[in-house]
Amino acid sequence: MTEAALPLWAEIIIAVLVLAGSAIALLGSWGLLRLKTYFERVHAPSIIATMGCWCIMHGTIVYFSLQGQGLALHSLLIALFVAITVPVTNIFLMRAALFRARRAGNDAPPSLSRSTGSQERDS
């Protein structure tokens, strides 16, 4: 595939999208290092994986669509896979961490189902 020069407007759009995705990834990584507990840190990687991935995906769609013969949607499949799997994986990891913390007697957020039921019985 020969690389043709892209118009300036396309290069600017691609650069902004890729830099925005990179900045979001940097902020998420910084949050992962800065936050103290697992339950606080668990949100930072999901921001990286979703928002940063979508910005970079849009940049690759613009780039490859302008370089090829038509609309290039191959990166959309990757972003959709990430958007579907990250929240599900995050929920499973949080539930496992809650279970382990409660079993070990560590400080963990209270169960909503138990606190709601005990409030109804008390009143």
PAZADO-887649 format. One line per 8 residues: number of its first residue (from 1); their letters; for each residue x, y, z of N, C-alpha, C. Coordinates in steps of 0.05 Angstrom, whole numbers, plus 32768, in hexadecimal, padded with zeros to 4 digits. Last residue first. Example, Ala and Ser with C-alpha at 12.3 -4.5 7.8 and 13.67 -1.06 7.14 Angstrom:
BEGIN
2	sa	8101 7FD3 808E 8111 7FEB 808F 8102 8001 809D; 8108 7F8E 809C 80F6 7FA6 809C 8108 7FBE 809C
// end
This chain:
BEGIN
123	sdreqsgt	7D11 7FF7 84C7 7CFC 800C 84C8 7CE0 8000 84CC; 7D32 7FCB 84C4 7D34 7FDD 84DB 7D1D 7FF0 84DD; 7D27 7FB5 8492 7D1F 7FA6 84AA 7D1F 7FB8 84C3; 7D3D 7FDB 8470 7D20 7FD6 846F 7D17 7FC7 8488; 7D73 7FD7 847D 7D65 7FF0 8482 7D47 7FEC 8481; 7D7F 7FA4 846C 7D80 7FAA 8488 7D72 7FC4 848F; 7D7A 7FAA 8434 7D68 7F98 8443 7D68 7F9D 8460; 7DA3 7FCE 8429 7D87 7FD5 8422 7D74 7FC4 8432
115	srslsppa	7DD0 7FB2 8438 7DCA 7FCA 8446 7DAD 7FD3 8440; 7DCF 7F86 8414 7DCD 7F81 8431 7DC5 7F9B 843F; 7DD5 7F9E 83E2 7DBE 7F8D 83E8 7DBA 7F89 8405; 7E06 7FB8 83E5 7DED 7FC8 83E3 7DD5 7FB8 83E9; 7E3B 7FAC 8410 7E29 7FA1 83FD 7E0F 7FB1 83FC; 7E6D 7FE0 8419 7E58 7FCE 8422 7E47 7FC3 840B; 7EB2 7FDD 8403 7E98 7FE9 8402 7E82 7FD6 840B; 7EE1 7FC6 8434 7ED5 7FC4 8419 7EBB 7FD3 8419
107	dngarrar	7F17 7FB5 8459 7F05 7FCB 8454 7EFB 7FCA 8437; 7F19 7F6E 8465 7F24 7F87 845E 7F0F 7F9C 845A; 7F0A 7F3A 846C 7F03 7F4D 8481 7F0F 7F68 847D; 7F0F 7F15 8445 7F27 7F1A 8455 7F21 7F2D 846C; 7EDD 7F19 842E 7EE4 7EFF 843A 7EFC 7F03 844D; 7EE0 7F4C 8419 7ECC 7F46 842E 7ED3 7F2D 843C; 7F08 7F46 83F3 7F0B 7F59 8408 7EF8 7F54 841F; 7EF2 7F1F 83D0 7F0B 7F1A 83DF 7F0E 7F2C 83F6
99	flaarmlf	7EC5 7F3C 83BD 7EC2 7F22 83CB 7EDA 7F1C 83DC; 7EDD 7F68 83A4 7ECB 7F6C 83BB 7EC8 7F52 83CB; 7EFA 7F4D 837C 7F08 7F5C 8390 7EF7 7F62 83A9; 7ECF 7F38 835E 7EE3 7F26 836A 7EF2 7F34 8380; 7EB7 7F68 834E 7EA8 7F55 835F 7EBB 7F41 836D; 7EDF 7F7E 832F 7ED6 7F8C 8347 7EC7 7F79 8359; 7EE4 7F58 8306 7EFB 7F5D 8317 7EF2 7F6C 8331; 7EB0 7F5B 82EF 7EB9 7F42 82FB 7ED1 7F47 830D
91	intvpvti	7EB1 7F91 82DD 7E9D 7F88 82F0 7EA6 7F6E 82FE; 7EDB 7F8E 82B7 7EDD 7FA0 82CE 7EC9 7F98 82E4; 7EC5 7F6D 8291 7EDD 7F64 82A0 7EE0 7F75 82B9; 7E9C 7F8F 827F 7E96 7F74 828A 7EAD 7F6A 829B; 7EB9 7FBC 826B 7EA6 7FBE 8282 7EA0 7FA3 828F; 7EDA 7FA1 8242 7EE5 7FAF 8259 7ED1 7FB3 8270; 7EBB 7F8A 8218 7EC8 7F79 822C 7ED2 7F88 8244; 7EA5 7FB4 81FA 7E94 7F9F 8205 7EA1 7F90 821C
83	avflaill	7ECF 7FD4 81EB 7EB8 7FE0 81F8 7EA6 7FCC 8205; 7EF0 7FAE 81D0 7EF9 7FBB 81E9 7EE2 7FC6 81F8; 7ECE 7FA4 81A4 7ED6 7F8E 81B5 7EDF 7F99 81D0; 7ECD 7FD8 818E 7EB4 7FCB 8198 7EBA 7FB4 81AB; 7F02 7FDE 817F 7EF7 7FF0 8193 7EDD 7FE4 819E; 7F06 7FB6 8157 7F17 7FB5 816F 7F0B 7FC6 8185; 7EE1 7FC8 8132 7EDD 7FAE 813F 7EEE 7FAB 8158; 7EF9 7FF8 8122 7EE0 7FF9 8130 7EDA 7FDE 813F
75	shlalgqg	7F23 7FEA 8101 7F29 7FF2 811D 7F10 7FF4 812E; 7F08 7FE0 80D1 7F14 7FC9 80E0 7F1B 7FD1 80FC; 7EF1 8003 80AE 7EE4 8000 80C8 7EF0 7FE9 80D9; 7EFC 8031 807F 7F0A 801B 808D 7EFF 8019 80A9; 7EDE 8042 8044 7EDC 8044 8061 7EE8 802C 806E; 7F0E 803C 800E 7EF4 8041 8019 7EF5 8044 8037; 7F42 8034 7FFF 7F2E 8038 7FEA 7F13 803F 7FF5; 7F70 8056 802C 7F66 803F 801C 7F52 8047 8007
67	qlsfyvit	7F7A 8086 8046 7F90 8078 8038 7F86 8062 8025; 7F4A 8094 805D 7F56 80A7 804A 7F6D 809A 803A; 7F43 8069 807F 7F2F 806F 806B 7F3A 8081 8055; 7F6F 806D 80A1 7F6E 8057 808E 7F58 805A 8079; 7F62 809E 80BC 7F7B 809A 80AE 7F79 8084 8099; 7F2F 8096 80D3 7F34 80AD 80C0 7F4D 80A7 80AF; 7F3A 8069 80F2 7F25 8068 80DE 7F29 807E 80C9; 7F60 807D 8115 7F68 8069 8102 7F53 8066 80EC
59	ghmicwcg	7F41 80A2 8133 7F58 80AB 8123 7F60 8097 810E; 7F1D 807F 814B 7F13 8093 8138 7F29 809E 8127; 7F41 8064 816C 7F33 8056 8157 7F28 8069 8142; 7F51 808B 8190 7F65 8081 817D 7F57 8072 8166; 7F1F 8091 81AA 7F2C 80A8 819D 7F40 809E 8188; 7F17 805D 81BF 7F04 8068 81AB 7F10 8080 819D; 7F42 8058 81E3 7F40 8046 81CC 7F2D 8051 81B6; 7F35 807F 8209 7F4D 8081 81F9 7F4D 8070 81E0
51	mtaiispa	7F03 8069 821C 7F05 8084 8210 7F1E 8087 81FF; 7F13 8032 822B 7EFC 8039 821B 7F00 8054 820D; 7F45 802D 8245 7F3D 8019 8231 7F25 8022 8220; 7F45 8057 8269 7F5A 8054 8255 7F50 8043 823E; 7F1A 804A 8289 7F1A 8063 827A 7F2E 8062 8263; 7F2C 801B 829F 7F15 801A 828E 7F12 8034 827E; 7F57 802C 82BF 7F5C 801D 82A7 7F44 801B 8294; 7F38 804A 82E9 7F4C 8057 82D6 7F52 8046 82BD
43	hvrefytk	7F1A 8029 8309 7F0C 8039 82F5 7F20 8045 82E1; 7F39 8011 832F 7F2D 8000 831B 7F21 8010 8304; 7F4A 8032 8359 7F5B 802F 8341 7F4E 8020 832A; 7F24 802C 8381 7F27 8046 8373 7F36 8043 8359; 7F2B 7FF7 838F 7F11 7FFF 8387 7F10 801B 837A; 7F60 7FF6 83A0 7F59 7FE9 8387 7F3E 7FF2 837D; 7F76 8037 83B7 7F6B 801C 83BB 7F64 8010 83A0; 7F90 8068 83A2 7F9B 8057 83B6 7F90 803A 83B7
35	lrllgwsg	7FA7 8088 8365 7F92 807F 8377 7F9B 8069 838A; 7FD5 808D 8344 7FD0 80A0 8359 7FBB 8096 836E; 7FD7 8066 831C 7FEE 8068 832F 7FE6 8079 8347; 7FA7 806F 8302 7FAD 8054 830C 7FC4 8055 8320; 7FAD 80A4 82F2 7F99 809D 8306 7F9E 8082 8312; 7FD4 809C 82CB 7FDA 80AC 82E2 7FC7 80A7 82F9; 7FB5 807F 82A7 7FCD 8072 82B3 7FD5 8082 82CC; 7F90 80A6 8298 7F87 808D 82A5 7F9E 807F 82B3
27	llaiasga	7FB2 80CB 8280 7FA3 80D3 8298 7F99 80BA 82A7; 7FC4 80AC 8255 7FD7 80B6 8268 7FC9 80BE 8282; 7F94 80A4 8239 7FA3 808D 8244 7FB7 8095 8259; 7F89 80D8 822B 7F77 80CA 823D 7F85 80B2 8249; 7FB5 80E2 8209 7FB2 80F1 8222 7F9F 80E4 8235; 7FA9 80BD 81E0 7FC1 80BA 81EF 7FC0 80C9 820A; 7F79 80D4 81CC 7F79 80B8 81D7 7F92 80B3 81E8; 7F8E 8105 81BB 7F79 8104 81D0 7F78 80E9 81DD
19	lvlvaiii	7FB2 80F4 8193 7FBC 8101 81AB 7FA8 8102 81C2; 7F8C 80DF 816F 7FA0 80CD 817B 7FAC 80DA 8194; 7F6E 810E 8163 7F61 80F6 816E 7F75 80E3 817C; 7F95 8131 814F 7F86 8138 8167 7F79 811F 8173; 7FA8 8114 8122 7FBA 811A 8138 7FAB 8121 8151; 7F79 8112 8103 7F85 80F9 810C 7F97 80FF 8124; 7F72 814A 80F9 7F5D 813A 8107 7F69 8120 8112; 7FA2 8155 80DE 7F9C 8163 80F7 7F87 8153 8107
11	eawlplaa	7F9E 8135 80B1 7FB4 8131 80C3 7FAF 813E 80DE; 7F71 814D 8099 7F70 8131 80A2 7F86 812B 80B6; 7F84 8180 808C 7F6D 817D 809F 7F6B 8161 80AA; 7FAD 8174 8067 7FB3 817F 8081 7F9D 817B 8095; 7FA5 8134 8045 7FA1 8151 8048 7FA6 815A 8064; 7FDC 8105 8040 7FC1 810C 8049 7FBE 812A 8049; 8000 80E6 800D 7FFF 80FC 8021 7FE2 8102 8027; 7FFD 809F 800B 7FF9 80B9 7FFE 7FF8 80CE 8014
3	etm	8020 8066 800C 8015 807A 801E 8015 8095 8010; 800E 802A 7FEE 801D 8043 7FEC 8010 8058 7FFE; 8011 7FE9 8000 8000 8000 8000 8012 8019 8000
// end
